[in-house]
Amino acid sequence: MQTRDPTPIGAKFLPPAFFGVHPEPVNITEDAFATQGWIDHCKWQYRSMTSLYTGLRNALKDLLGRNLLAQHLKMPRDEMAAVIERNGLVRALDVGGGFGDNFYLLAQHLVCYRTIYHVVDNQRQCELGERFFVKGLPDFFTQIPPDTEYDLAIVVGTLQYIPDWKGFLKHLSTIADAVYMARTPLHMDGSTFHTVQSIAPASGKSKGRKIGEANVTVISEKELESVMTDCGYTLENSQLNTDYSHAFARLPESHRNVAYVDKLWRAGPPMA
């Protein structure tokens, strides 16, 4: 079993993307999600999302009654809409929200002027987001979560990259009435473990080429639910999104039962 990917930076990468089972995170010094290769990928994503072709295609789908929103964003859309209906305003924190792509997609299905939305990510992602979406509103994007309270914390494709994920969730419990998680690889029938992911963008100038590596914590689904319970949350909704086992084919069979599961937790005990 390979414990690290031998592919050099800049070379063509052949998936699957995960390598090795490690007792602790390994020493990786550069943030792959702050490299120029990832920034190019994000710029391509932005152009694709906002192009005239995409707008016309989505308008046609809308006329045909097709749901345009990605599956992993439907649950937070519904939660935010319900809060707006109930309170007239929703306050959302998007942790690891990149350059604001989640916000852009959600905003097309919500009353935007009734939404307070903050994105937390690295400096380069925040700079991109400010350039693309919120010129003159620097507080919209931040590297440190604002000291305020939120109706909903959105954690999409992020929890696995946070070394102290338990401490992070404990902090969320002090500021967020509800927490939504998606696109986090969960170990469905085993314990939490560490692995290494090779990062190769799906678009941009470095498409299909390795730009770096990242430590990933594949959290046990049972442990995640236990930690959230200890934080004072109750699981309200849990839906299988994607069987992600193919991405772990290089790992021992005992560590391949991994999936993306969309989950919404709400503060407080279960409703009667």
C-alpha positions in Angstrom: 0.0 0.0 0.0 1.4 3.4 -1.0 1.3 5.9 1.9 2.0 9.0 -0.2 1.5 9.8 -3.8 4.8 9.7 -5.8 3.4 12.0 -8.5 5.5 15.2 -8.7 3.8 18.6 -8.5 2.7 19.7 -12.0 2.6 16.2 -13.4 -0.5 14.5 -14.8 -2.4 12.9 -11.9 -4.3 9.6 -12.2 -7.0 9.0 -9.5 -8.1 7.7 -7.0 -6.9 10.6 -4.9 -6.3 9.2 -1.4 -3.1 7.6 -0.2 -2.4 5.7 3.0 -3.8 5.3 6.5 -1.9 7.4 9.0 -2.1 7.5 12.8 -1.6 11.3 12.7 -1.6 14.0 10.0 1.6 14.0 8.0 3.9 17.0 7.5 2.5 19.0 4.6 3.7 22.6 4.5 1.9 24.3 1.6 -1.9 24.9 1.4 -2.9 23.4 -2.0 -6.1 25.5 -1.9 -4.0 28.7 -1.9 -1.8 27.8 -4.9 -2.1 29.5 -8.3 -3.4 26.2 -9.8 -6.4 26.2 -7.5 -7.0 29.9 -8.0 -7.1 29.3 -11.8 -9.6 26.5 -11.2 -11.8 28.9 -9.2 -11.6 31.6 -11.8 -12.8 29.0 -14.4 -15.6 28.0 -12.1 -16.7 31.6 -11.7 -16.7 32.2 -15.5 -18.6 29.0 -16.0 -21.3 29.9 -13.4 -21.8 33.4 -14.6 -21.6 33.0 -18.4 -24.4 33.9 -20.7 -24.6 30.3 -21.9 -25.1 29.0 -18.3 -27.7 31.7 -17.7 -29.7 30.7 -20.8 -29.3 27.0 -20.1 -30.6 27.5 -16.5 -33.5 29.6 -17.7 -34.5 26.8 -20.1 -34.3 24.2 -17.3 -36.4 26.5 -15.1 -39.1 26.7 -17.7 -39.1 22.9 -18.0 -39.5 22.7 -14.2 -36.2 21.2 -13.4 -34.5 21.8 -10.1 -31.2 23.7 -10.9 -29.7 23.6 -7.4 -27.0 20.9 -6.6 -28.2 18.2 -4.3 -25.9 19.1 -1.5 -27.2 22.7 -1.4 -30.9 21.9 -1.2 -31.0 21.3 2.5 -29.4 24.6 3.5 -31.6 26.4 0.9 -34.7 25.0 2.6 -33.4 25.9 6.1 -32.5 29.4 5.1 -35.8 30.0 3.3 -37.7 28.7 6.4 -35.8 31.1 8.7 -36.6 34.0 6.4 -40.2 33.0 6.4 -40.2 32.8 10.2 -38.0 35.8 11.1 -37.8 38.0 8.0 -34.0 37.6 8.0 -31.4 34.8 8.0 -27.8 35.0 9.2 -25.5 32.3 7.6 -21.9 31.5 8.1 -20.2 29.6 5.3 -17.0 28.0 6.6 -14.6 27.1 3.8 -17.0 28.8 1.4 -14.2 29.6 -1.1 -14.7 32.5 -3.4 -18.5 32.5 -2.7 -19.7 29.8 -5.1 -22.2 28.4 -2.5 -23.5 31.9 -1.9 -23.9 32.6 -5.6 -25.9 29.4 -6.2 -28.0 29.7 -3.0 -28.8 33.4 -3.7 -30.6 32.5 -6.9 -33.2 30.6 -4.7 -33.5 33.1 -1.8 -34.5 36.6 -1.0 -31.0 38.1 -1.0 -31.7 41.3 0.7 -33.0 39.3 3.7 -29.8 37.3 4.0 -26.7 38.2 6.0 -24.0 35.9 4.7 -20.3 35.6 5.8 -17.7 33.4 4.0 -14.6 32.2 5.9 -11.6 31.0 3.8 -8.0 31.6 3.1 -6.7 35.1 2.0 -6.6 34.3 -1.7 -10.1 32.9 -1.8 -11.4 35.9 0.1 -9.7 38.3 -2.3 -11.2 36.4 -5.3 -14.7 36.6 -3.7 -14.4 40.3 -3.0 -13.4 40.9 -6.6 -16.2 38.7 -8.1 -19.2 39.4 -5.9 -19.0 42.0 -3.2 -16.9 45.0 -4.2 -16.9 47.5 -1.4 -18.1 45.0 1.2 -14.9 43.5 2.7 -16.6 42.1 5.8 -18.5 39.6 3.6 -15.4 37.5 3.2 -13.1 36.9 6.1 -10.3 34.7 7.3 -11.6 34.6 10.8 -15.2 34.0 11.7 -16.9 37.2 12.9 -17.8 37.3 16.6 -21.6 37.2 16.1 -24.4 34.7 16.2 -25.9 32.8 13.2 -29.1 31.0 12.3 -27.1 28.5 10.2 -23.4 27.4 9.8 -22.7 25.8 6.4 -19.7 23.5 6.3 -19.4 22.0 2.8 -16.3 20.1 1.8 -14.4 21.6 4.7 -14.5 19.6 8.0 -12.1 17.0 6.7 -9.3 19.6 6.4 -9.6 21.1 9.9 -7.1 19.4 12.2 -9.0 20.2 15.4 -12.4 19.4 14.0 -13.8 18.6 17.4 -12.8 22.0 18.8 -14.1 23.7 15.7 -17.5 22.0 16.1 -17.5 23.0 19.8 -16.9 26.6 18.8 -19.8 26.5 16.3 -22.1 25.3 19.1 -21.5 28.7 20.7 -22.5 30.8 17.7 -24.8 28.7 15.4 -28.4 27.6 16.0 -28.1 25.0 13.3 -25.2 23.3 11.4 -25.3 21.8 8.0 -22.5 19.5 6.7 -21.9 18.0 3.3 -19.2 16.8 1.0 -17.2 15.5 4.0 -16.0 11.9 3.6 -17.5 9.8 6.4 -16.3 6.4 7.4 -19.6 4.5 7.5 -18.7 1.4 9.5 -15.4 2.0 11.2 -13.3 4.4 13.2 -11.9 7.9 12.3 -8.6 7.8 10.4 -6.1 10.1 8.7 -5.1 9.9 5.0 -3.5 12.1 2.4 -5.3 13.6 -0.6 -3.6 14.6 -3.8 -5.2 17.8 -5.2 -5.7 18.0 -8.9 -8.1 20.7 -10.2 -10.9 19.7 -12.5 -10.5 22.9 -14.5 -8.2 25.8 -15.2 -4.6 25.8 -16.4 -3.6 22.9 -14.1 -6.6 20.8 -15.0 -5.8 17.1 -14.2 -2.4 17.9 -12.8 -1.2 17.6 -9.2 -0.9 21.0 -7.5 -0.3 19.7 -3.9 -1.5 17.5 -1.1 -3.7 17.9 1.9 -4.2 16.0 5.1 -7.7 14.6 5.4 -9.5 13.3 8.5 -12.0 10.7 7.4 -14.4 10.9 10.4 -16.4 8.0 11.7 -20.1 8.8 11.1 -20.9 7.5 14.6 -18.2 9.6 16.2 -19.3 12.7 14.3 -22.9 12.2 15.6 -21.6 11.6 19.1 -19.5 14.8 19.1 -22.4 16.9 17.7 -24.6 15.5 20.5 -22.0 16.5 23.1 -22.0 20.0 21.5 -25.8 20.2 22.2 -27.1 19.5 18.7 -29.8 17.1 17.6 -29.6 15.5 14.2 -32.7 16.6 12.2 -32.0 15.3 8.7 -29.5 12.9 7.2 -29.5 11.9 3.6 -26.9 9.8 1.7 -25.6 12.0 -1.2 -22.8 9.9 -2.8 -21.0 6.6 -2.3 -17.4 7.8 -2.2 -15.7 4.5 -1.8 -14.1 4.5 -5.3 -11.9 7.4 -4.2 -10.3 5.2 -1.5 -9.5 2.2 -3.7 -5.8 2.5 -2.8 -6.5 2.1 0.9 -7.1 -1.3 2.7 -10.6 -2.6 2.2 -11.4 -1.9 5.8 -11.1 1.8 5.1 -13.0 2.1 1.8 -16.6 2.2 3.1 -16.7 6.0 2.8 -19.6 8.3 1.7 -20.8 11.8 1.4 -23.9 12.3 3.7 -25.8 15.6 3.9 -26.6 16.3 7.5 -28.5 19.1 9.3 -28.2 19.5 13.1 -30.3 21.9 15.3 -29.3 23.1 18.7 -31.3 21.7 21.6 -33.0 18.4 22.4 -35.2 16.5 19.9 -38.5 18.0 19.2 -41.4 16.1 20.7 
